[in-house]
Amino acid sequence: MWCTAIQPMVLIKLFYMMKKNIPLSLINGNLLFGEFSYLNRSLVISAFYLICFLFMSSPANLLISIPLCLVLIQLSFFDLRYFWLPDRLSVPLIITGLCLSIGSSDQFYSSLLGGLAGFLMFQVPRIIFNHFMSRETLGFGDVKLAVAMGIWLGVELLPLTISLASLLALIYYMTFMYFAKSADRKIALGVFLCAAFWLAWVFIANNNYPYFVPSILQS
């Protein structure tokens, strides 16, 4: 099928976009010797994603899961350091999710609804908060990441995934308040959205969507 043939090309494009956005600051000398907090958090994030691979029950889906993992790590690094989720990573993630879902009409409609739901669930509060706070409280990059989550995971898993991301962010914030006696006024919400996205994909969506796997791998 033509939809199966297009999947490897989409994944190659996603790899290419991810490679162009590798933050070179990760190997900068000032970072290694002067910003241990950021470095440690980056290592924890990387370890979290890699450890989750141990729980992958469908090895064939690694063709999709590996580039997804790398892109989510990159998005986490950018948001953690710059509070910025680049379009060059999030937009291809949206397009890839749509292309991968066309193998099943049910999943395609679920992905479309999930993307729309993710947009509304973040864009509406963003407009309200930014209006009353008179400043940027929620970036549009978070909105696009929520759209990607809805497309990849489907509308059924989106509320659970967003709730998990909110819980992780709350635990992080409260932990820093308790141990550090202070907390950053800004939270890199994209880090927790990516983590919840990855957990939902590894433990739920990856197991239930076998038609994501190109047919050449199923033979």
Buried (B, 14 or more C-beta within 10 A) or exposed (E): EEBBEBBEEBBEBBBEBBEEBEBEBBEEEEBEEEBEEBBEBBEEBBEBBEEBEEEBEBEBBBBBBBBBBBBBBBBBBBBBBEBBBBEEBBBBBBBBBBBBBBBBEEBBEBBBBBBBBBBBBBBEEBEEEBEEEEEEBBBBBBBBBBBBBBBBBBBEBBEBBBEBBBEBBEEBBEEBEEEEEEBEEEBBBBBBBBBBBBBBBBEBBBBEBEBBBBEEBEE
